[in-house]
Amino acid sequence: MDYRVKLVPQLVILDAEGQPVDNAHVIEIAFPGASIETLHGRVDTISGQGSAKIIVGDTTYRGVPLC
């Protein structure tokens, strides 16, 4: 099954039809990062699309896209 995680206005896990999923929880949200060296030191930046790890029922899904 395809899932997405809606961030705003609150965390909601959506199914392929865009409907909220019962008994689902977001465990982790990660954004790929990069470090840039500046005159003031190293600065970390977000460098790509984030993804989530979720649990639906008893199954864990990784790499779930954010929307």
N, CA, C and O atoms as a Maestro MAE file, in Angstrom:
{
 s_m_m2io_version
 :::
 2.0.0
}

f_m_ct {
 s_m_title
 :::
 protein
 m_atom[268] {
  # First column is atom index #
  i_m_mmod_type
  r_m_x_coord
  r_m_y_coord
  r_m_z_coord
  i_m_residue_number
  s_m_chain_name
  s_m_pdb_residue_name
  s_m_pdb_atom_name
  i_m_atomic_number
  :::
  1 25 0.845 -1.179 0.000 1 A "MET " " N  " 7
  2 3 0.000 0.000 0.000 1 A "MET " " CA " 6
  3 2 0.889 1.241 0.000 1 A "MET " " C  " 6
  4 15 1.947 1.249 0.630 1 A "MET " " O  " 8
  5 25 0.469 2.272 -0.695 2 A "ASP " " N  " 7
  6 3 1.213 3.527 -0.759 2 A "ASP " " CA " 6
  7 2 0.744 4.467 0.339 2 A "ASP " " C  " 6
  8 15 -0.455 4.655 0.545 2 A "ASP " " O  " 8
  9 25 1.701 5.052 1.039 3 A "TYR " " N  " 7
  10 3 1.397 6.016 2.090 3 A "TYR " " CA " 6
  11 2 2.193 7.288 1.854 3 A "TYR " " C  " 6
  12 15 3.234 7.273 1.198 3 A "TYR " " O  " 8
  13 25 1.690 8.387 2.397 4 A "ARG " " N  " 7
  14 3 2.382 9.674 2.420 4 A "ARG " " CA " 6
  15 2 2.167 10.273 3.794 4 A "ARG " " C  " 6
  16 15 1.198 9.947 4.479 4 A "ARG " " O  " 8
  17 25 3.074 11.150 4.197 5 A "VAL " " N  " 7
  18 3 2.940 11.831 5.482 5 A "VAL " " CA " 6
  19 2 2.722 13.313 5.218 5 A "VAL " " C  " 6
  20 15 3.569 13.980 4.625 5 A "VAL " " O  " 8
  21 25 1.581 13.820 5.664 6 A "LYS " " N  " 7
  22 3 1.254 15.242 5.551 6 A "LYS " " CA " 6
  23 2 1.774 15.933 6.809 6 A "LYS " " C  " 6
  24 15 1.464 15.513 7.924 6 A "LYS " " O  " 8
  25 25 2.559 16.985 6.631 7 A "LEU " " N  " 7
  26 3 3.187 17.667 7.761 7 A "LEU " " CA " 6
  27 2 2.354 18.791 8.354 7 A "LEU " " C  " 6
  28 15 2.382 19.006 9.565 7 A "LEU " " O  " 8
  29 25 1.609 19.513 7.516 8 A "VAL " " N  " 7
  30 3 0.933 20.730 7.961 8 A "VAL " " CA " 6
  31 2 -0.564 20.578 7.769 8 A "VAL " " C  " 6
  32 15 -0.949 20.069 6.716 8 A "VAL " " O  " 8
  33 25 -1.428 20.959 8.656 9 A "PRO " " N  " 7
  34 3 -1.171 21.656 9.918 9 A "PRO " " CA " 6
  35 2 -0.766 20.718 11.045 9 A "PRO " " C  " 6
  36 15 -0.323 21.180 12.096 9 A "PRO " " O  " 8
  37 25 -0.912 19.375 10.843 10 A "GLN " " N  " 7
  38 3 -0.445 18.405 11.831 10 A "GLN " " CA " 6
  39 2 -0.017 17.143 11.095 10 A "GLN " " C  " 6
  40 15 -0.395 16.935 9.942 10 A "GLN " " O  " 8
  41 25 0.772 16.301 11.759 11 A "LEU " " N  " 7
  42 3 1.213 15.055 11.137 11 A "LEU " " CA " 6
  43 2 0.026 14.124 10.920 11 A "LEU " " C  " 6
  44 15 -0.686 13.774 11.861 11 A "LEU " " O  " 8
  45 25 -0.177 13.728 9.660 12 A "VAL " " N  " 7
  46 3 -1.243 12.788 9.310 12 A "VAL " " CA " 6
  47 2 -0.682 11.835 8.264 12 A "VAL " " C  " 6
  48 15 -0.034 12.264 7.309 12 A "VAL " " O  " 8
  49 25 -0.929 10.554 8.442 13 A "ILE " " N  " 7
  50 3 -0.535 9.569 7.444 13 A "ILE " " CA " 6
  51 2 -1.721 9.352 6.518 13 A "ILE " " C  " 6
  52 15 -2.830 9.060 6.964 13 A "ILE " " O  " 8
  53 25 -1.465 9.503 5.198 14 A "LEU " " N  " 7
  54 3 -2.514 9.390 4.186 14 A "LEU " " CA " 6
  55 2 -2.298 8.139 3.346 14 A "LEU " " C  " 6
  56 15 -1.161 7.732 3.108 14 A "LEU " " O  " 8
  57 25 -3.398 7.528 2.895 15 A "ASP " " N  " 7
  58 3 -3.295 6.382 1.994 15 A "ASP " " CA " 6
  59 2 -3.248 6.873 0.548 15 A "ASP " " C  " 6
  60 15 -3.169 8.077 0.303 15 A "ASP " " O  " 8
  61 25 -3.296 5.950 -0.405 16 A "ALA " " N  " 7
  62 3 -3.194 6.293 -1.829 16 A "ALA " " CA " 6
  63 2 -4.329 7.195 -2.301 16 A "ALA " " C  " 6
  64 15 -4.159 7.942 -3.265 16 A "ALA " " O  " 8
  65 25 -5.497 7.139 -1.633 17 A "GLU " " N  " 7
  66 3 -6.639 7.982 -2.000 17 A "GLU " " CA " 6
  67 2 -6.635 9.319 -1.268 17 A "GLU " " C  " 6
  68 15 -7.532 10.136 -1.476 17 A "GLU " " O  " 8
  69 25 -5.642 9.555 -0.419 18 A "GLY " " N  " 7
  70 3 -5.567 10.816 0.319 18 A "GLY " " CA " 6
  71 2 -6.370 10.833 1.605 18 A "GLY " " C  " 6
  72 15 -6.596 11.898 2.180 18 A "GLY " " O  " 8
  73 25 -6.806 9.662 2.067 19 A "GLN " " N  " 7
  74 3 -7.595 9.570 3.295 19 A "GLN " " CA " 6
  75 2 -6.693 9.244 4.486 19 A "GLN " " C  " 6
  76 15 -5.730 8.491 4.339 19 A "GLN " " O  " 8
  77 25 -6.993 9.803 5.668 20 A "PRO " " N  " 7
  78 3 -6.202 9.492 6.865 20 A "PRO " " CA " 6
  79 2 -6.260 7.995 7.190 20 A "PRO " " C  " 6
  80 15 -7.287 7.343 6.999 20 A "PRO " " O  " 8
  81 25 -5.144 7.470 7.682 21 A "VAL " " N  " 7
  82 3 -5.030 6.047 8.014 21 A "VAL " " CA " 6
  83 2 -5.169 5.881 9.527 21 A "VAL " " C  " 6
  84 15 -4.459 6.526 10.298 21 A "VAL " " O  " 8
  85 25 -6.094 5.007 9.943 22 A "ASP " " N  " 7
  86 3 -6.257 4.702 11.368 22 A "ASP " " CA " 6
  87 2 -5.119 3.804 11.837 22 A "ASP " " C  " 6
  88 15 -4.524 3.077 11.041 22 A "ASP " " O  " 8
  89 25 -4.821 3.856 13.125 23 A "ASN " " N  " 7
  90 3 -3.813 2.996 13.748 23 A "ASN " " CA " 6
  91 2 -2.450 3.138 13.074 23 A "ASN " " C  " 6
  92 15 -1.749 2.147 12.866 23 A "ASN " " O  " 8
  93 25 -2.075 4.383 12.731 24 A "ALA " " N  " 7
  94 3 -0.792 4.659 12.087 24 A "ALA " " CA " 6
  95 2 -0.070 5.751 12.868 24 A "ALA " " C  " 6
  96 15 -0.690 6.686 13.374 24 A "ALA " " O  " 8
  97 25 1.255 5.615 12.955 25 A "HIS " " N  " 7
  98 3 2.050 6.558 13.735 25 A "HIS " " CA " 6
  99 2 3.341 6.889 12.997 25 A "HIS " " C  " 6
  100 15 3.950 6.017 12.378 25 A "HIS " " O  " 8
  101 25 3.758 8.162 13.067 26 A "VAL " " N  " 7
  102 3 5.044 8.580 12.524 26 A "VAL " " CA " 6
  103 2 6.092 8.351 13.606 26 A "VAL " " C  " 6
  104 15 5.946 8.835 14.729 26 A "VAL " " O  " 8
  105 25 7.143 7.617 13.273 27 A "ILE " " N  " 7
  106 3 8.209 7.314 14.216 27 A "ILE " " CA " 6
  107 2 9.387 8.265 14.037 27 A "ILE " " C  " 6
  108 15 10.006 8.680 15.016 27 A "ILE " " O  " 8
  109 25 9.696 8.610 12.797 28 A "GLU " " N  " 7
  110 3 10.884 9.418 12.521 28 A "GLU " " CA " 6
  111 2 10.697 10.161 11.212 28 A "GLU " " C  " 6
  112 15 10.104 9.633 10.272 28 A "GLU " " O  " 8
  113 25 11.205 11.392 11.149 29 A "ILE " " N  " 7
  114 3 11.266 12.156 9.907 29 A "ILE " " CA " 6
  115 2 12.715 12.561 9.722 29 A "ILE " " C  " 6
  116 15 13.339 13.099 10.637 29 A "ILE " " O  " 8
  117 25 13.254 12.300 8.528 30 A "ALA " " N  " 7
  118 3 14.654 12.607 8.259 30 A "ALA " " CA " 6
  119 2 14.768 13.415 6.971 30 A "ALA " " C  " 6
  120 15 14.039 13.187 6.006 30 A "ALA " " O  " 8
  121 25 15.692 14.354 6.983 31 A "PHE " " N  " 7
  122 3 16.002 15.150 5.803 31 A "PHE " " CA " 6
  123 2 17.477 14.952 5.481 31 A "PHE " " C  " 6
  124 15 18.320 15.034 6.374 31 A "PHE " " O  " 8
  125 25 17.802 14.691 4.207 32 A "PRO " " N  " 7
  126 3 19.222 14.583 3.865 32 A "PRO " " CA " 6
  127 2 19.890 15.938 4.048 32 A "PRO " " C  " 6
  128 15 19.299 16.975 3.746 32 A "PRO " " O  " 8
  129 25 21.094 15.926 4.531 33 A "GLY " " N  " 7
  130 3 21.778 17.187 4.803 33 A "GLY " " CA " 6
  131 2 23.148 17.241 4.173 33 A "GLY " " C  " 6
  132 15 23.706 16.231 3.743 33 A "GLY " " O  " 8
  133 25 23.667 18.439 4.131 34 A "ALA " " N  " 7
  134 3 25.019 18.681 3.644 34 A "ALA " " CA " 6
  135 2 25.632 19.758 4.521 34 A "ALA " " C  " 6
  136 15 24.934 20.624 5.048 34 A "ALA " " O  " 8
  137 25 26.934 19.693 4.667 35 A "SER " " N  " 7
  138 3 27.641 20.711 5.437 35 A "SER " " CA " 6
  139 2 28.400 21.614 4.483 35 A "SER " " C  " 6
  140 15 29.037 21.150 3.537 35 A "SER " " O  " 8
  141 25 28.320 22.899 4.744 36 A "ILE " " N  " 7
  142 3 29.019 23.896 3.941 36 A "ILE " " CA " 6
  143 2 29.967 24.641 4.862 36 A "ILE " " C  " 6
  144 15 29.570 25.105 5.931 36 A "ILE " " O  " 8
  145 25 31.217 24.756 4.449 37 A "GLU " " N  " 7
  146 3 32.201 25.500 5.227 37 A "GLU " " CA " 6
  147 2 32.090 26.978 4.850 37 A "GLU " " C  " 6
  148 15 32.196 27.326 3.674 37 A "GLU " " O  " 8
  149 25 31.876 27.848 5.840 38 A "THR " " N  " 7
  150 3 31.769 29.291 5.619 38 A "THR " " CA " 6
  151 2 32.836 30.010 6.431 38 A "THR " " C  " 6
  152 15 33.581 29.378 7.179 38 A "THR " " O  " 8
  153 25 32.909 31.308 6.288 39 A "LEU " " N  " 7
  154 3 33.853 32.104 7.074 39 A "LEU " " CA " 6
  155 2 33.557 32.016 8.564 39 A "LEU " " C  " 6
  156 15 34.449 32.220 9.388 39 A "LEU " " O  " 8
  157 25 32.319 31.715 8.912 40 A "HIS " " N  " 7
  158 3 31.903 31.628 10.316 40 A "HIS " " CA " 6
  159 2 31.885 30.190 10.826 40 A "HIS " " C  " 6
  160 15 31.405 29.936 11.931 40 A "HIS " " O  " 8
  161 25 32.397 29.252 10.043 41 A "GLY " " N  " 7
  162 3 32.421 27.851 10.444 41 A "GLY " " CA " 6
  163 2 31.511 26.998 9.582 41 A "GLY " " C  " 6
  164 15 30.990 27.447 8.561 41 A "GLY " " O  " 8
  165 25 31.334 25.780 10.008 42 A "ARG " " N  " 7
  166 3 30.524 24.812 9.266 42 A "ARG " " CA " 6
  167 2 29.035 25.083 9.502 42 A "ARG " " C  " 6
  168 15 28.604 25.316 10.632 42 A "ARG " " O  " 8
  169 25 28.261 25.048 8.417 43 A "VAL " " N  " 7
  170 3 26.811 25.247 8.477 43 A "VAL " " CA " 6
  171 2 26.147 24.025 7.851 43 A "VAL " " C  " 6
  172 15 26.499 23.625 6.741 43 A "VAL " " O  " 8
  173 25 25.191 23.435 8.557 44 A "ASP " " N  " 7
  174 3 24.440 22.293 8.033 44 A "ASP " " CA " 6
  175 2 23.188 22.795 7.333 44 A "ASP " " C  " 6
  176 15 22.490 23.669 7.846 44 A "ASP " " O  " 8
  177 25 22.906 22.237 6.157 45 A "THR " " N  " 7
  178 3 21.727 22.632 5.395 45 A "THR " " CA " 6
  179 2 20.950 21.389 4.964 45 A "THR " " C  " 6
  180 15 21.508 20.295 4.888 45 A "THR " " O  " 8
  181 25 19.669 21.567 4.686 46 A "ILE " " N  " 7
  182 3 18.847 20.493 4.120 46 A "ILE " " CA " 6
  183 2 19.108 20.483 2.624 46 A "ILE " " C  " 6
  184 15 19.041 21.523 1.969 46 A "ILE " " O  " 8
  185 25 19.408 19.298 2.081 47 A "SER " " N  " 7
  186 3 19.801 19.242 0.672 47 A "SER " " CA " 6
  187 2 18.884 18.379 -0.195 47 A "SER " " C  " 6
  188 15 19.250 18.041 -1.321 47 A "SER " " O  " 8
  189 25 17.707 18.017 0.302 48 A "GLY " " N  " 7
  190 3 16.813 17.200 -0.514 48 A "GLY " " CA " 6
  191 2 15.489 16.928 0.165 48 A "GLY " " C  " 6
  192 15 15.208 17.433 1.252 48 A "GLY " " O  " 8
  193 25 14.678 16.115 -0.501 49 A "GLN " " N  " 7
  194 3 13.350 15.753 -0.022 49 A "GLN " " CA " 6
  195 2 13.452 14.859 1.208 49 A "GLN " " C  " 6
  196 15 14.241 13.914 1.232 49 A "GLN " " O  " 8
  197 25 12.668 15.155 2.210 50 A "GLY " " N  " 7
  198 3 12.646 14.342 3.420 50 A "GLY " " CA " 6
  199 2 11.808 13.090 3.250 50 A "GLY " " C  " 6
  200 15 11.040 12.958 2.296 50 A "GLY " " O  " 8
  201 25 11.969 12.176 4.191 51 A "SER " " N  " 7
  202 3 11.168 10.952 4.204 51 A "SER " " CA " 6
  203 2 10.874 10.573 5.651 51 A "SER " " C  " 6
  204 15 11.502 11.080 6.581 51 A "SER " " O  " 8
  205 25 9.917 9.680 5.823 52 A "ALA " " N  " 7
  206 3 9.487 9.299 7.168 52 A "ALA " " CA " 6
  207 2 9.551 7.789 7.351 52 A "ALA " " C  " 6
  208 15 9.517 7.018 6.392 52 A "ALA " " O  " 8
  209 25 9.644 7.400 8.614 53 A "LYS " " N  " 7
  210 3 9.462 6.002 9.002 53 A "LYS " " CA " 6
  211 2 8.155 5.969 9.775 53 A "LYS " " C  " 6
  212 15 7.980 6.716 10.737 53 A "LYS " " O  " 8
  213 25 7.229 5.099 9.357 54 A "ILE " " N  " 7
  214 3 5.910 5.038 9.989 54 A "ILE " " CA " 6
  215 2 5.590 3.602 10.402 54 A "ILE " " C  " 6
  216 15 6.196 2.646 9.918 54 A "ILE " " O  " 8
  217 25 4.629 3.480 11.302 55 A "ILE " " N  " 7
  218 3 4.079 2.181 11.672 55 A "ILE " " CA " 6
  219 2 2.585 2.215 11.378 55 A "ILE " " C  " 6
  220 15 1.872 3.111 11.830 55 A "ILE " " O  " 8
  221 25 2.122 1.230 10.614 56 A "VAL " " N  " 7
  222 3 0.696 1.061 10.333 56 A "VAL " " CA " 6
  223 2 0.327 -0.332 10.833 56 A "VAL " " C  " 6
  224 15 0.778 -1.342 10.292 56 A "VAL " " O  " 8
  225 25 -0.500 -0.366 11.873 57 A "GLY " " N  " 7
  226 3 -0.799 -1.651 12.508 57 A "GLY " " CA " 6
  227 2 0.463 -2.200 13.143 57 A "GLY " " C  " 6
  228 15 1.026 -1.581 14.046 57 A "GLY " " O  " 8
  229 25 0.918 -3.366 12.676 58 A "ASP " " N  " 7
  230 3 2.144 -3.989 13.183 58 A "ASP " " CA " 6
  231 2 3.294 -3.924 12.185 58 A "ASP " " C  " 6
  232 15 4.339 -4.533 12.412 58 A "ASP " " O  " 8
  233 25 3.119 -3.192 11.078 59 A "THR " " N  " 7
  234 3 4.115 -3.150 10.012 59 A "THR " " CA " 6
  235 2 4.829 -1.802 9.993 59 A "THR " " C  " 6
  236 15 4.193 -0.754 10.101 59 A "THR " " O  " 8
  237 25 6.160 -1.834 9.853 60 A "THR " " N  " 7
  238 3 6.974 -0.617 9.761 60 A "THR " " CA " 6
  239 2 7.300 -0.347 8.297 60 A "THR " " C  " 6
  240 15 7.688 -1.256 7.563 60 A "THR " " O  " 8
  241 25 7.142 0.902 7.877 61 A "TYR " " N  " 7
  242 3 7.472 1.334 6.521 61 A "TYR " " CA " 6
  243 2 8.531 2.423 6.614 61 A "TYR " " C  " 6
  244 15 8.415 3.350 7.416 61 A "TYR " " O  " 8
  245 25 9.568 2.303 5.785 62 A "ARG " " N  " 7
  246 3 10.637 3.303 5.744 62 A "ARG " " CA " 6
  247 2 10.619 3.998 4.383 62 A "ARG " " C  " 6
  248 15 10.157 3.424 3.397 62 A "ARG " " O  " 8
  249 25 11.121 5.229 4.330 63 A "GLY " " N  " 7
  250 3 11.201 5.953 3.064 63 A "GLY " " CA " 6
  251 2 9.873 6.470 2.566 63 A "GLY " " C  " 6
  252 15 9.695 6.654 1.362 63 A "GLY " " O  " 8
  253 25 8.930 6.709 3.471 64 A "VAL " " N  " 7
  254 3 7.605 7.209 3.091 64 A "VAL " " CA " 6
  255 2 7.735 8.689 2.732 64 A "VAL " " C  " 6
  256 15 8.265 9.461 3.530 64 A "VAL " " O  " 8
  257 25 7.264 9.108 1.545 65 A "PRO " " N  " 7
  258 3 7.417 10.507 1.138 65 A "PRO " " CA " 6
  259 2 6.572 11.466 1.975 65 A "PRO " " C  " 6
  260 15 5.520 11.106 2.504 65 A "PRO " " O  " 8
  261 25 7.068 12.695 2.076 66 A "LEU " " N  " 7
  262 3 6.352 13.768 2.770 66 A "LEU " " CA " 6
  263 2 5.563 14.575 1.751 66 A "LEU " " C  " 6
  264 15 5.962 14.683 0.591 66 A "LEU " " O  " 8
  265 25 4.440 15.144 2.187 67 A "CYS " " N  " 7
  266 3 3.657 16.014 1.302 67 A "CYS " " CA " 6
  267 2 3.119 17.186 2.093 67 A "CYS " " C  " 6
  268 15 2.431 18.042 1.538 67 A "CYS " " O  " 8
  :::
 }
 m_bond[267] {
  # First column is bond index #
  i_m_from
  i_m_to
  i_m_order
  :::
  1 1 2 1
  2 2 3 1
  3 3 4 2
  4 3 5 1
  5 5 6 1
  6 6 7 1
  7 7 8 2
  8 7 9 1
  9 9 10 1
  10 10 11 1
  11 11 12 2
  12 11 13 1
  13 13 14 1
  14 14 15 1
  15 15 16 2
  16 15 17 1
  17 17 18 1
  18 18 19 1
  19 19 20 2
  20 19 21 1
  21 21 22 1
  22 22 23 1
  23 23 24 2
  24 23 25 1
  25 25 26 1
  26 26 27 1
  27 27 28 2
  28 27 29 1
  29 29 30 1
  30 30 31 1
  31 31 32 2
  32 31 33 1
  33 33 34 1
  34 34 35 1
  35 35 36 2
  36 35 37 1
  37 37 38 1
  38 38 39 1
  39 39 40 2
  40 39 41 1
  41 41 42 1
  42 42 43 1
  43 43 44 2
  44 43 45 1
  45 45 46 1
  46 46 47 1
  47 47 48 2
  48 47 49 1
  49 49 50 1
  50 50 51 1
  51 51 52 2
  52 51 53 1
  53 53 54 1
  54 54 55 1
  55 55 56 2
  56 55 57 1
  57 57 58 1
  58 58 59 1
  59 59 60 2
  60 59 61 1
  61 61 62 1
  62 62 63 1
  63 63 64 2
  64 63 65 1
  65 65 66 1
  66 66 67 1
  67 67 68 2
  68 67 69 1
  69 69 70 1
  70 70 71 1
  71 71 72 2
  72 71 73 1
  73 73 74 1
  74 74 75 1
  75 75 76 2
  76 75 77 1
  77 77 78 1
  78 78 79 1
  79 79 80 2
  80 79 81 1
  81 81 82 1
  82 82 83 1
  83 83 84 2
  84 83 85 1
  85 85 86 1
  86 86 87 1
  87 87 88 2
  88 87 89 1
  89 89 90 1
  90 90 91 1
  91 91 92 2
  92 91 93 1
  93 93 94 1
  94 94 95 1
  95 95 96 2
  96 95 97 1
  97 97 98 1
  98 98 99 1
  99 99 100 2
  100 99 101 1
  101 101 102 1
  102 102 103 1
  103 103 104 2
  104 103 105 1
  105 105 106 1
  106 106 107 1
  107 107 108 2
  108 107 109 1
  109 109 110 1
  110 110 111 1
  111 111 112 2
  112 111 113 1
  113 113 114 1
  114 114 115 1
  115 115 116 2
  116 115 117 1
  117 117 118 1
  118 118 119 1
  119 119 120 2
  120 119 121 1
  121 121 122 1
  122 122 123 1
  123 123 124 2
  124 123 125 1
  125 125 126 1
  126 126 127 1
  127 127 128 2
  128 127 129 1
  129 129 130 1
  130 130 131 1
  131 131 132 2
  132 131 133 1
  133 133 134 1
  134 134 135 1
  135 135 136 2
  136 135 137 1
  137 137 138 1
  138 138 139 1
  139 139 140 2
  140 139 141 1
  141 141 142 1
  142 142 143 1
  143 143 144 2
  144 143 145 1
  145 145 146 1
  146 146 147 1
  147 147 148 2
  148 147 149 1
  149 149 150 1
  150 150 151 1
  151 151 152 2
  152 151 153 1
  153 153 154 1
  154 154 155 1
  155 155 156 2
  156 155 157 1
  157 157 158 1
  158 158 159 1
  159 159 160 2
  160 159 161 1
  161 161 162 1
  162 162 163 1
  163 163 164 2
  164 163 165 1
  165 165 166 1
  166 166 167 1
  167 167 168 2
  168 167 169 1
  169 169 170 1
  170 170 171 1
  171 171 172 2
  172 171 173 1
  173 173 174 1
  174 174 175 1
  175 175 176 2
  176 175 177 1
  177 177 178 1
  178 178 179 1
  179 179 180 2
  180 179 181 1
  181 181 182 1
  182 182 183 1
  183 183 184 2
  184 183 185 1
  185 185 186 1
  186 186 187 1
  187 187 188 2
  188 187 189 1
  189 189 190 1
  190 190 191 1
  191 191 192 2
  192 191 193 1
  193 193 194 1
  194 194 195 1
  195 195 196 2
  196 195 197 1
  197 197 198 1
  198 198 199 1
  199 199 200 2
  200 199 201 1
  201 201 202 1
  202 202 203 1
  203 203 204 2
  204 203 205 1
  205 205 206 1
  206 206 207 1
  207 207 208 2
  208 207 209 1
  209 209 210 1
  210 210 211 1
  211 211 212 2
  212 211 213 1
  213 213 214 1
  214 214 215 1
  215 215 216 2
  216 215 217 1
  217 217 218 1
  218 218 219 1
  219 219 220 2
  220 219 221 1
  221 221 222 1
  222 222 223 1
  223 223 224 2
  224 223 225 1
  225 225 226 1
  226 226 227 1
  227 227 228 2
  228 227 229 1
  229 229 230 1
  230 230 231 1
  231 231 232 2
  232 231 233 1
  233 233 234 1
  234 234 235 1
  235 235 236 2
  236 235 237 1
  237 237 238 1
  238 238 239 1
  239 239 240 2
  240 239 241 1
  241 241 242 1
  242 242 243 1
  243 243 244 2
  244 243 245 1
  245 245 246 1
  246 246 247 1
  247 247 248 2
  248 247 249 1
  249 249 250 1
  250 250 251 1
  251 251 252 2
  252 251 253 1
  253 253 254 1
  254 254 255 1
  255 255 256 2
  256 255 257 1
  257 257 258 1
  258 258 259 1
  259 259 260 2
  260 259 261 1
  261 261 262 1
  262 262 263 1
  263 263 264 2
  264 263 265 1
  265 265 266 1
  266 266 267 1
  267 267 268 2
  :::
 }
}
